[in-house]
Amino acid sequence: MTETTGATEYEPDPSARIDAAVARLTAAALSGAPCAPVREFLGHDDIDAAYETQNRLTAARSAAGARPVGAKIGLTAPAVQQQFGVFRPDFGVIFDDMTYAHAEPVPLERLLQPRVEGEIAFVLGRDLDRPGAGVADVLRATEFVLPAIEIVDSRIAGWDLAITDTVADNASSGAIVLGTTPCPLAGVDLSRVGMVLERDGEPVSFGAGQACLGSPVVAVAWLARELAARGRPLRAGDVVMSGALGPMVPVGGPGRYRLALDGLGEVEAVIEKETP
């Protein structure tokens, strides 16, 4: 027996609905054709079902050879929350094949509906595995930070998202580009770090650390608690993308995106078409 929501029928059994969401997102990723929202299966508010969908997709990707190297936080900046009408943060997994270095070409063909945003990446020197982790724990555990550009992407057509859609879709992940000069946190107030993101030399997004849940350090503490509570704690060596410092910018084609962070340096993402 099935239930109906809108024009779509779905199984009332939670596991079957999660399987349907996994199948839809997997097909979109393999075909390169965005799909309809998976909230048709998961509902608008069942966060646990959405994270279980993410878990199953993560397990399949790991079984295929991709290696998890960290985690990303999404939907931290008010400007980004306003863009999608989703007003709570979420998280996803970073894999090794999603990670690029400063100025290393990122193939446009591997992306579906990319957008870019400026962030600060944390690289951990210690585990962050306490369910009650706070700001002091994050500061002690962080070995250094890097300027970083996240290329967010969505398998959901037209970025038509509810919170369950983006959570299930690995927090709308695409790729990350990391700077190459590490910066220690001693004496740095990340809430006051200003950001300018340029596309082909033209400024297209402005922001500051305080837009990221008040400070990127606060965002990472939130993530540490969430992951520890779900039995997936952050470990030494993990890269953590702490969330957007300003509005995300659509990618209409090949281009160069340069992020400058006050006191933390610069990083450039080069998105280009693959040559035959």
Secondary structure, 3 states (H helix, E strand, C coil): CCEEECCEEECCCHHHHHHHHHHHHHHHHHHCCCECCCHHHHCCCCHHHHHHHHHHHHHHHHHCCCCEEEEEEECCCHHHHHHHCCCCCEEEEEEHHHEEECCCEEEHHHCCCCEEEEEEEEEECCCECCCCCCHHHHHHHEEEEEEEEEEECCCEHHHCCCHHHHHHCCCCCCEEEECCCCECCCCCCHHHCEEEEEECCEEEEEEEHHHCCCCHHHHHHHHHHHHHHCCCCECCCCEEECCCCCCCEECCCCEEEEEEECCCEEEEEEEECCCC
